[in-house]
Amino acid sequence: MKCFWSISILIILLTAGCASIKPGNLAPAVQPFQVPVPNGVPGGSYPSFFLPPDTAWLFKASMDIKKHHLTGLFLVKRAPVRYHKGTTQPGPDPGIENNAYRVVFVNELGITYFDLEVKPDSFRVVSCFEALNKKALFRILETDFRILTFPGQVNFREEFRQTGTNNRVISEKAGRYHIWQTFSTSGDTIYSTGGRSNMFDLVNISYHGYHDGFPSKINLENPVIGMRISLKLLKR
């Protein structure tokens, strides 16, 4: 177990060059479209399913990296709205707390694999299983969960369509992240999101089995290190 969860430099060099987040067969968009916001919750042009504050999503989960396989329950919780005392008006800096998330992965016996806090200006490992305590791994998980939830304010955007399928594709930059999103032809359903901040933390996220506007399955893949996280919705 000496090399458990370590990242091989040779593997990175061999795989990083062929891994990509950019969809193929792109052509200029025929006309611009408004990115749909799930459940009507305002959140800019990034269509995160995890935008409503003070809410939580519970998944049955598995995590695979190379030969290692973990299973359990996976919780994503967004911080509640902060209000001025005695009012229903948001507090002076609600954006900071509103975009804070807790991401927790535990096994069937209640042992915590990791408990993470994701804020716009920070990322903190609250606790983790000792064998997973690798800085390189958590740098990649930070990218995974920022792209999954909310990576930050979008400051650059281009629109395309895919020839053949005519799917709508958006390229965006949010903070240090470059993101590609693929939507249905009508633009009301997101199929996939790819994002990265560098050549090592690339993640591709796919959404499946929509029910009432929310995907019942979400898969996250990090091809550079061969990691896959599969989420099956239990409750929200």
Buried (B, 14 or more C-beta within 10 A) or exposed (E): EEEEBEBEEEEBEEBBEEBBBEBEEBEEBEEEBEBBBBEEBEBBBBBBBBBBBEBBBBBBBBBBBBEEEBBBBBBBBBBEBBEEEEEEEBBEEBEBBBBBBBBBBBBEEEEBBBBBBBBBEEBEBEEBBEEBEBEBBBBBBBBBBBBBBBBBEBEEBEBBBBEEBEBBBBBBBBEEBBBBBBBBEEBEBBBBBBBBBEEBBBBBBBBEEEEEEBBBBBBBBBBBBBBBBBBBBBEB
